[in-house]
């Protein structure tokens, strides 16, 4: 008799939303700190945790020059790389 596997979707959702939030927010905070340290003191970097179908966080250079800084210097990409994270485009 074959065993059937049925994923516990509510349990998986719980893990993705709540149990991983601390780790996600911790990494995002570290990326935030690295990015803030690599730009001028007058440049604002923000970190915003949020939840969709899973825990997530956004780190943004909240400055009109932010896109240029990322394109030219890879500020956020380098900050993530210092933590061993790989940033790829979709």
matplotlib code that plots the C-alpha trace (Angstrom):
import matplotlib.pyplot as plt

x = [0.0, 1.4, 1.7, 0.2, 1.7, -0.5, 1.3, -0.1, -0.7, -1.7, 1.4, 3.6, 2.0, 2.7, 6.3, 6.8, 5.0, 5.9, 8.7, 11.1, 10.3, 13.0, 15.7, 14.5, 14.3, 17.7, 19.4, 17.6, 18.8, 22.4, 22.0, 20.6, 23.5, 26.1, 24.4, 24.0, 27.7, 28.7, 26.8, 27.2, 25.6, 23.0, 21.7, 18.7, 18.6, 15.4, 14.4, 10.8, 9.6, 6.3, 4.3, 2.7, 2.3, 5.6, 7.8, 9.8, 11.7, 12.8, 16.0, 15.9, 18.1, 15.5, 17.2, 16.8, 20.3, 19.6, 19.1, 22.3, 24.2, 22.9, 23.6, 27.0, 28.3, 26.0, 25.5, 22.7, 24.2, 27.5, 25.8, 24.0, 27.2, 29.0, 26.5, 27.0, 23.8, 23.7, 21.6, 20.3, 17.9, 14.7]
y = [0.0, 3.3, 6.2, 9.5, 12.8, 15.8, 19.0, 20.9, 24.2, 26.0, 24.8, 25.8, 29.2, 29.6, 28.8, 31.1, 34.0, 33.8, 31.5, 32.9, 36.6, 37.0, 35.6, 37.6, 40.8, 40.2, 39.8, 42.9, 44.9, 43.8, 44.7, 48.1, 48.7, 47.8, 50.0, 52.9, 52.7, 52.8, 56.0, 59.6, 60.4, 62.6, 59.7, 57.9, 54.1, 52.4, 48.9, 47.9, 44.4, 43.3, 40.1, 38.7, 34.9, 34.9, 37.1, 39.6, 42.9, 45.7, 47.7, 51.0, 53.9, 56.5, 59.3, 60.8, 59.6, 56.1, 54.5, 56.1, 54.8, 51.3, 51.3, 52.9, 51.4, 48.5, 49.7, 47.3, 44.4, 44.8, 45.0, 41.8, 40.1, 40.9, 38.6, 35.8, 36.5, 36.4, 39.0, 38.1, 39.7, 37.9]
z = [0.0, -1.0, 1.4, 0.4, 1.3, 1.9, 2.8, 5.8, 4.0, 7.2, 8.9, 6.0, 5.9, 9.6, 9.2, 6.2, 7.9, 11.6, 12.4, 9.7, 10.3, 12.9, 10.7, 7.7, 9.7, 11.2, 7.8, 6.5, 9.5, 8.8, 5.1, 6.2, 8.6, 5.9, 3.3, 5.7, 6.5, 2.9, 1.9, 3.1, 6.5, 4.8, 2.7, 4.2, 4.1, 5.3, 6.3, 6.3, 7.3, 5.7, 5.2, 2.1, 1.9, 3.8, 5.9, 3.9, 4.3, 2.0, 2.3, 0.3, -0.4, 0.3, -1.5, -5.0, -5.8, -4.6, -8.0, -9.2, -6.1, -6.7, -10.4, -10.1, -6.9, -6.1, -2.5, -1.6, -3.6, -1.9, 1.5, 0.9, -0.4, 2.8, 4.5, 2.0, 0.1, -3.7, -5.5, -8.9, -11.3, -12.2]

ax = plt.figure().add_subplot(projection="3d")
ax.plot(x, y, z, "-o")
ax.set_aspect("equal")
plt.show()
